[in-house]
Amino acid sequence: MAGELHYREFRVPLGPGLHAYPDELIRQRVGHDGHPEYQIRWLILQRGDDGEGGSNQVDCKAEHILLWMSNDEIYANCHKMLDKDGRVIGPSQETAGEAGALDKSVLGEMETDVKSLIQRALRQLEECVGAIPPAPLIHTVHVLSAYASIEPLTGVFKDPRVLDLLMHMLSSPDYQIRWSAGRMIQALASHDAGTRTQILLSLSQQEAIEKHLDFDSRCALLALFAQATLSEHPMSFEGIQLPQVPGRLLFSLVKHYLHVTSLLDQLNDSAVEPGAQNSASEELSRERGRLELEFSMAMGTLISELVQAMRWDWASHRQRPSAQSSCSIFQPQLAGAGPGLPQAQATPSLRRSRRFRPRSGFTSGDTYALYVRDTLEPGMRVRMLDDYEEISAGDEGEFRQSNNGVPPVQVLWESTGRTYWVHWHMLQILGFEEDLEDVVEADEYQGAVGIGAGGVALPSWRWKPMTELYAVPYALPEDEDTTDSEHLSQAEWWELLFFIKKLDGPDHREVLQILQENLDEEILDDEILAELAVPTELAQELLLALPQRLDDSALRDLLSCRVYRKYGPETLAGQSVYPSVLEAQAQPQKSAVAARVEAKEASTQCHHTSLQSLVEGYGPAGKIFLDLERALRSEGPREGEVKPLLLQLQRHPQPFLALMRSLDTPAAANRALHLTVLRILMQLVDFPEALLLPWHEAMDTCMACLRSPDTDREVLQELILFLHRLASVSRDYAVVLNQLGARDAISKALEKHLGKLELAQELRDMVFKCEKHAHLYRKLTTNILGGCIQMVLGQIEDHRRTHRPINIPFFDVFLRYLCQGSSVEVKEDKCWEKVEVSSNPHRAGKLTDRNPKTYWESNGSTGSHHITLHMHRGVLVRQLTLLVASEDSSYMPARVVVFGGDSASCISTELNTVNVMPSASRVVLLENLNRFWPVIQIRIKRCQQGGIDTRVRGVEVLGPKPTFWPLFREQLCRRTCLFYTIRAQAWSRDIAEDRRRLLQLCPRLNRVLRHEQNFADRFLPDDEAAQALGKSCWEALVSPLVQNVTSPDEDGISPMGWLLDQYLESRDAAYNPQSRAAAFSSRVRRLTNLLVHVEPCEASPKGRNRSHDWSSLATQGLPSSIMRNLTRCWQAFVEEKVNSFLTSRWQDDDFVPRYCDHFHNLQKSSSELFGPRAAFLLALQNGCAGALLRLPFLKAAHVSHLPSLPPAGASRFPTASEWPTFYSHFTRSTPAIETCYQKLQKPWPLCAVLT
């Protein structure tokens, strides 16, 4: 079998020198199907070139993958996790043993001590409020920390009073008490991940915790979280520029992240136990449905906040999901597909009625089972959704009856010709035959009857004439018709429900009233809301009502979500579209341009008019800001007037951000505007409500103004005063300034103005002291992002395992941002490490200063001038441009040659030669390189007019911007490879135990491939991401399966060889579409067509001699291991069949016609099974030749004397005039007979014998 059993069990290759090994069983649960599942930690280890373990292994705990596995998968891949009886050994119980090591009486005394110490510490804290903490309090806390490190006492510390104590300690003004609280939390969190998560979650969910925690306390708690999560998701984002996230927003992300992980743990522990009573099962099912809804809403909130924190919504608010083609993700070379295998395309599902809801439209299997039970009537057609004992997924039949037994449903299945009992939730209702006639007729009209998720080809519509090939069978949409459905799918409804839950007070009640009026529901609680079947007309009405009730942040989320793009106002003819907030986001740029123009035309324009023009494009929100500005300008501004305006501005912050971004406009033309803006911002800082505005989103504009050499001194002074005030009020923004490099910028400003900038040195020192906090914020941002990516990958795997829909809001949005990046470019210093020149190195900086008026001038002989670029590792140059000027006359380059090399001492590969026109200014030297060159050298071989020295105005390099896509692609493909390699091993073992199960491989593969195809179409944004997923899935699942089913067993027969033999025996009977043989043959052909469909299909030779023109087939290569294994199996099968025929029939009088019929049967079977592929026709020819070689020489001599025997691979007999050609071809393609005569040492030529 494929794979390798090593010292660490089954070894799964994940890449060059990278392998995964099963290490430890973490936990177990009961899956959705009622069978146990086990979470296994797989270690990712680096191997040496020898492939053996030993000293060259890296730390095995550095990277791992947690994967849920079934019993069969454990049995096939993790033998050491099974006991002697073949049962899975449960998780380790070391903790229980450790706890039992302590005497119960001693443990009880210690618990009493802990309770009294907690009470004493609370009393001492209350007594020392506002004073220096006494020594007894410090000692009490130290003793509590020591007790907290004892794991059996963990339960005592779950007392609510402990949380109160920690809250008081963390909010204490004394540093030592806060430090002691941190030690206690560290001790409690050191036991296990569950305890750590529970403690951090409990602390973060405390009411008004942010009001009690100051900057230091919050940083202490954030540091604990960063330390606790560092080893859980070890992901590196090196080279990717992460945004500056303030501590307040980070703390909010931490709270949501902990909430999501807690709900995920509860979901993993809430499955229904096998054999549970019906009432208990229904209660657990309802509880699980509630948890799933809560988890989806919490995950949507986390994704929404993370997208905003990463600035993805601002950086690409104009980008729409790229149009992904509807082709198969498993066919990388669709252009090469021949007419026998049509390009995969989404065709209508074959047997479907839109009258009935699909299983994916329900939150749980029990709810769907009740729907099927109440809807199904005798005589209705049904389809099997799951494999169950003798019935395969995709099989169809007619519902007969039901009872109270287990299973309760009796169906007459067409695949077996008899009835079989199954469960309600396993069935999809198709309806009566009259409901399906239109769909069937449409498919017959198209003439391409594809196959659904597997099963037997039935005479009515699933049988196909044997001369035709199947289209790609899995390239069908899901069972539900999402395009023309009258109701929202569950995923769409939950995404819409997410925004309804965002509403507060009256707005929430108004939307619920709309639902009640349209759905006739008396009470809409969470359980009823989760299961609602919402008509599309009602969804459109809700999408018209929601935008006016949402703040800017939620409105951006609404406009980018899938349900709005599909059912939003833009899709309704004659409906007015609510003003898009995305259009408002473009206004700051327009306003900046307008400000420059206005400043040039009327420099004396008053600042109030400038502000009005700046925010006038924001409608009501702009008016709010103007009212705020007037209130601030008035003498003695009243807090009662300003605070309500600030609260409204928090919901609609676009005018505020436009105000801050105006600082990035040209300094000389907008001096008055800049001074006005800075004075307004200075006044805003004094209000606590203003600190909740998104200052961090526009701090880069402040840094641009600080760095600009054209900034007026007065403006610079006001800017420093404002930044000092902001950083003093909230040290979070001092951390943000540190991350933006404010320290160096302030130092340069002080140097320029000779240190005469008030509070500039104090601001620089304040920023410098936040270096440690800036590092903490970066690490925390990395941990949260890595954890979210791992959770998303976990949801994808759970989606694969259960085939249940992903109902998480913004799931596609998050994947779109992770997969994007190939269309963005970066310039110069992000691509190269250093630039070297052949002469005058002190002027090399002129090449990269982006100033066309400066230049680098060489000094040397003709042809000796060069510029050397040392590139950053992995950068593929998209464009390399040389900037020149015609005014340089004889100094201007005329002929340039570009070389690439692996080092500075080895630059020998010529990449391009360019002749420069005298009128050129930008010369493109390289474009779209597909290989990374560490060193690129530009050599100026000749100058214009025979000049000696040269002048170059600049060098520009465009390359791919470092994005999340390479990292996410690696993680996605790695997990996909591991998941499907394990599944392939389990299926292979299943087939090895019973060859007949090979027939179930087609429906199994169909279901998997269709699932991945639909997932890519639904969630992945472009073809590159979809092809990466398809390639990983195909290579991990299909390649090892084909290798295993084509490998001979102990009897020398492979499962595929056995299936081919059965197909050949039933081939004659299969021409009757009403026979069982037709169904069997159709199943075999669907399987073989599926296994080879990703390979290009070579057309048969054309022309008069196409029947025996095989010479070109020898040059056709075998594209993949799948083709090699299949052609090898087909050749061995043909050789065995032909040898058996020759051995048993070589003396018969009608041997020649019987042999011809036998060969033609094999040839037609090859075309039916694999299509017109040269590789299989060549295998047929070699198989016939091999059969002749295996004959004893006397039999071979007898057979070779037959004049009417056609050569292997020929479909007709040669005429007398064709004998010379026949001889040369026959001896080349079938050397068996000539070999026999060589053994007999006969001198005469073979053609003489045959004639």
C-alpha positions, 0 to 999 in steps of 0.5 A: 500500500502507498505510504510508509510505516516508520518508527512514528507510524504512517509517514505522510509526505507534505513537501520536500523533506517534510513529513507528518507523523501521528504523535498523540491522541488529544480527545475524542467525541461523537460525530454527527453520524453517531460514530466516535471521532478522535483528535490526533496531534500530527507532528510536522518534522523536517527530514534529512536527505537520507529520509531517516530519523535521528539527530537531524530532526527539528524540535517535534513540538515546533509545529503540529496539526490537530486532525479529527479522525474516524475509527477506520482512519485510526485503524489504517494509519495509527496502529500504535494507538490501538490496543490488542483488541483493535480498539482505540486507546483513550486520552492519557489520564496522567492528570487523574493519577497525579491528583490521586497521589495527594492524600484526600485529607491533606488536599482538603486542608489545603483547599480550606487554606486557599479559601481563607487566604482569598478572603483575607486578601480581599479584606486587605485590598479594601483596607489599603485603597489609595495607600501603599499596599502593606507587606502582609497583603504582598505575602498573602498574594505570594502564598496564593500564587504558590498554591495556584501552581498545584494542579489538584487545587485548580478547582478551588481557584474557579471560585468567583471570588478569585476573579474579583480578587484578580480584578482588584489586583489588576486595577490597583495603582501599585505596580507590585500588586499588578505584578503579583496578579500576573504571577498568580494568573501565570501559575493558574494558566500553566496547567492545561490549555482549558484552564488557561482559556477559562481564566483568560476568558473569565477575566476578559468577559468581566463587565466594564473591565476596560474601565478598571484596567489602566494601560499597564494592567491591560498590557499585563493581561495581554502579555499573559494571553500572548505567552499562553497562545504562542505555542498553540499556533506557531505561524510566522508572518515574516516579511508581511507588513502587519498594521499598527493595532492599538491596545484597546482594539487588541483587547477587544480582539482577545475577548472575541477570540477567547469567546470563539475558542470557548464555544468551539470547545463546547461544540466538540464536547456537545455531541449526542452520545450513541444509544441516548434516549430520544428526549435526551437526544432531542435536548442535546440536539437543540443545545448543539443547534444553539451553540452552533448559532452562537459560535457562527455569530461569534466567529463572524464578529471576530472576522469582522473586527480582524478585517477592520484591524488589519485594514483590509476593508480600507486597503481593498474596499474597491475590489470585488471578488474576482470572477472565477471560471466555472472549470474543474479545479482538478484539470490544470490543462483544459485547453488540451482536453480533446473532444472525448472529455468535455471541459468541466462545467456546471450543468443542471443537477439531474434528478432534482425537484425545487419543491423540497428543501435540501439537507444543507438548509437545516441546522441539524440532522434531527430537524431535517429528519423530521422534515423528511418524515413529515413530507415523504409519501409512498411512491416518491423518488428519493436519493441516498445522501450517505453510504450506509451498509449495502446502499451507496451515496447517490443511489436512488429508489422509491419510498415504500413505507415507514415504521417505528423500527430502527432504521425506520424507512423502507425504500426499493433501491434500483441499484440492488433491485430490492428493498432496504431500510435506512434512516430519515436523515440519509434521504433526499426527496426528489418527488414523484416522477412527474416532478422530474420529467422536465429536468430529465428531458433537458439533460437528454436534450443536451446529450451529456448525461453526467452522473451525480454523487455516484451509485449504479447507472440505471437503465432510465437515465443513468445508463449511457451508450457504451460508445460514449464517454462520461462528462466530468461527473462531480462538476455538478452544483449542490443539491439545492438550486441556489440561483432560483431558490425561493428561500435563502439557504441557511448560510445566507440567512445566518449571515443576514441574522448576524446584522439583525443581532447587531441592532439595538433597542427599537431598531432590533424590535422593528426588524423583528416586527417585519419578520413576524408580519411576514412569517406569522410567527408569534414568538421569535426566540433564538431557536426559532430564528435559527431554523426560519425559512426566509423567502427571498422577497422578505430578505430583500425587504430586510436588506432595504431596511438594515442600512439606515439602522447600522453604523459605518463599521457594520454597514461596510460589513453588510455591503461586502457580504455575499447575501447583500451582493446577491439580494441587495438593492442593486439587484432590484429594478426600480429600487433606490440604492442606499448611499454606499459607505464605500463611496464615502470612503473615496471622498477624502481623496477627492476632498484633498484634491479639491483642497489643493485646487482651492488653496491655489485659487484663493489662498485667503479662503477661511478655514471654516469653508475649507472644513465644510468642503472637506466633509460635505460629501458625507451627508448627515455625518458631515453635518455632525462634524460641522456642528462639533467644530462650531461647538469647539470654537465657541467660548467655553464649550459645554460638555453636554453639547459636545459629548452627544456629537462625539457619540454620534461620530463614533458610529459614523467616523468618516468625517473625522478620518477625512479631517486627519487625512487632510494633513497629508495634502501639500504643506505649502498650499494648505498651511492654514487648513493644517493649523485649523485641523491640528487645533481641532484635534488638540481640543478633541483629545480632552474629551474621553469620548473622543479617545474611542474614535479610530485615531490609529487608522490615520496616524500614518498621515500624521507621520507623513506630515512629520517627515515631509521636508516642506512642512511649515515650522508652525505646523510642525510645532502644532503637530508635535504638541498634538501628538504629545498630548494624545500620547500622554492621554492614551499611551496606546498611541505612543505605542502606535507611533513607535511602530510607525517609526516616530522616534527617528522622524522626531530626531530628524525634525529636531536636527533640522530645527536645531532642537527648537521644537517644544515637547519634541524631546519629551515625545521622543522619549515617551515613544522610545519607552514603549518599545517593549509594548510595541513588540508585545502588540506585534506578537499579539497581533501575530498570535490572533491572526495565526489562531484565526487562520488555524480556526478557519482551516479547522472549519474547512476540515470539519466541512470536509468530514461532515459535508455540512454547510459552513454557516459562518458570516464573512467566511468567504470575505476572510478567505478572499483577503487571505488569498489575494496578493498576486495583483499588488506590486512593490517598488525598489527597496522592498525588492532589493537588498543593496545596489552596487555600481562599477564606479563612483559608488558615492553617487549610487544613491542617485539611482534610487532617490526617485528624482529624475533630475539626479543621475549616476555617472560612470567613470571608466572605459567603454563597455565596463559600466554596470549596475548590480542589484542584490535581490531579496530572497524569493522576489520574482521580478515583474518589471525592471526599468532603466530611467534615462534622459535624451538630454544626456546626449553621448552619456545616454546608454544605447545598448544594455545587456542584463545578466543573472547569477546565483552570486556576485562571483557568478553572473553569467546567464544573459537574460535580455538585450535591449537597444535604447532609442535616442528619444527614450526615457523609460527602458523596460529591461525585464518583465515577468521572470519565472525564476528567482535570481539572487543577483541581477546585473545591468551592463551598459555595453555602448552609449549614444554617439560613441560616448565613453562614460554613461549616465543613468537617471534611476532604476525601478524594480517591480515585484510581488508584494509579500502577502498572506497568500503564500503562507495560507496556500502552504497551510491549506495545501498541507492540511488538505494533503494530510487529510486526504492521504489519511482517507486514501489509506483507509479506503485502500485498506477497505478495498483490500479487504473486499474487492467488491468495494472498489465499485463504491470508490466512484461515488466516494470520489465523486462526493469528495471531488464535488465537495471540493469543487463546490467549496472552491466555487463558493469561497475561493476568490480566483483560479490560482487558489482553486487550482492549488486546492484541487491539485493538493486534493487530487495528488493526496487522494487519487494518486495513492488510491490508484497505486494501491488498487493497481498493485497485485495482492498475494494472489497476484491480482490487483483489485483494478485488474479484477474489476476489468476482468468482470467488466470484460465478461459482462460487456456483451450483456451490457448492450441491453440497457435493461440488464444489470450488466448495463448498470455494472458496466456503467459504474466501472466506466464512470470510475475509470473515466473519473480517474483519467479525466484530468489528463489530456486526451490525445486524438486518434490518428487521422487519415487512411492508415489511422487503423495501424499507424502506431509509430507516433504513439511510442513518443507519447510520454506518461504524464503522471503516476496515475497514468503510469499505474493505470496503463501498467495495470491495463497492460498486465490485464491485457497480457494475462487475457491474451496469454490465457486465450492463446494458451487455451485456443492456439490449436482451434480451427477458428483461432484467427477469427476468434483472436481478432474478435478477442483483440477488437473486444479489448480495443473497444474496451480500452476506448470505453474505459479510458477514452482515445488516449495513446498511452492505453492503446500503447499499453494494449499493444505491449500487452499483446506483445508480452502475451506472445513472449510468454508462450512456449516457443513451439506454440509461438512458432505455430501461432506465427505461421498463421497468415491471417493474424493481424499485428497487435494494435492493428484493426484490419488485415494487411493486403498483399501490397502492404506486406513489406510495411506490415513486416517492418511494423510487426517486427518493431511493435511485436517482437515476440515472434522474431524472438521465437525464431531467434531461439530456433536459430532460423535464418529465414525472414519472418515475412517469408513464413507469414506469406 
